[in-house]
Amino acid sequence: MPSLVVRNLDESIVIALKERAVAHQRSTEAEHRAILAEVLNKPKRKSFAEALLSIPQVGNEADFMRIKDDATTPNVFD
């Protein structure tokens, strides 16, 4: 299995890693592996275009057209 060496870490990061490992009842090395796996194995997020394309077709454009209303309504901002 490949190894990974991380050099020049800020001491506060090492302390936080050790504290997190203790909280999860793991070794520091196991916690480091868990963090890497959690961050790097996430499914790829959809782009905005992909999200829009996944919205189902729900009706015709005519269903969403504005109806012109000739009735005079008071301006609520006056």
C-alpha positions as CSV (number, residue, x, y, z in Angstrom):
1,M,0.0,0.0,0.0
2,P,1.4,3.4,-0.9
3,S,2.5,5.8,1.8
4,L,2.1,9.6,2.1
5,V,4.4,11.9,3.9
6,V,3.3,15.4,4.7
7,R,6.0,17.9,5.7
8,N,6.0,21.4,7.0
9,L,2.6,21.3,8.7
10,D,1.7,24.1,11.1
11,E,1.8,22.8,14.6
12,S,-1.8,23.9,15.2
13,I,-2.9,21.5,12.4
14,V,-1.0,18.6,14.0
15,I,-2.5,19.4,17.4
16,A,-6.0,19.6,15.9
17,L,-5.5,16.3,14.1
18,K,-4.4,14.6,17.3
19,E,-7.4,16.0,19.2
20,R,-9.8,14.9,16.5
21,A,-8.2,11.4,16.5
22,V,-8.7,11.1,20.3
23,A,-12.3,12.3,19.9
24,H,-12.9,9.5,17.3
25,Q,-10.9,6.9,19.3
26,R,-8.4,6.4,16.5
27,S,-4.7,6.8,16.0
28,T,-3.5,10.0,14.4
29,E,-2.6,8.1,11.3
30,A,-6.1,6.4,11.1
31,E,-7.7,9.8,11.5
32,H,-5.6,11.3,8.8
33,R,-6.7,8.4,6.4
34,A,-10.3,9.0,7.4
35,I,-10.1,12.7,6.7
36,L,-8.5,12.1,3.3
37,A,-11.1,9.5,2.4
38,E,-14.0,11.7,3.5
39,V,-12.9,14.7,1.5
40,L,-11.6,13.0,-1.6
41,N,-14.1,10.2,-2.1
42,K,-17.2,12.5,-2.2
43,P,-19.3,12.2,-5.3
44,K,-18.7,14.9,-7.8
45,R,-21.1,17.8,-7.5
46,K,-23.4,18.6,-10.4
47,S,-22.8,21.7,-12.3
48,F,-25.5,24.3,-12.4
49,A,-26.3,23.3,-16.0
50,E,-26.6,19.7,-15.0
51,A,-28.9,20.5,-12.1
52,L,-31.2,22.5,-14.4
53,L,-31.2,19.7,-17.0
54,S,-32.3,17.3,-14.3
55,I,-35.5,19.2,-13.5
56,P,-38.4,17.3,-15.0
57,Q,-40.5,18.8,-17.8
58,V,-43.8,19.8,-16.1
59,G,-46.2,21.3,-18.5
60,N,-46.2,23.6,-21.5
61,E,-44.8,27.1,-21.7
62,A,-48.4,28.4,-22.1
63,D,-49.0,27.1,-18.6
64,F,-46.5,29.7,-17.3
65,M,-47.4,32.7,-19.4
66,R,-48.5,35.9,-17.6
67,I,-52.1,36.9,-18.1
68,K,-52.5,40.6,-18.9
69,D,-54.7,42.2,-16.4
70,D,-56.3,45.4,-17.5
71,A,-58.0,46.0,-14.1
72,T,-56.6,49.0,-12.3
73,T,-55.2,48.1,-9.0
74,P,-53.9,50.6,-6.5
75,N,-50.1,51.0,-6.3
76,V,-49.2,49.7,-2.9
77,F,-45.9,51.7,-2.9
78,D,-47.6,55.1,-3.2
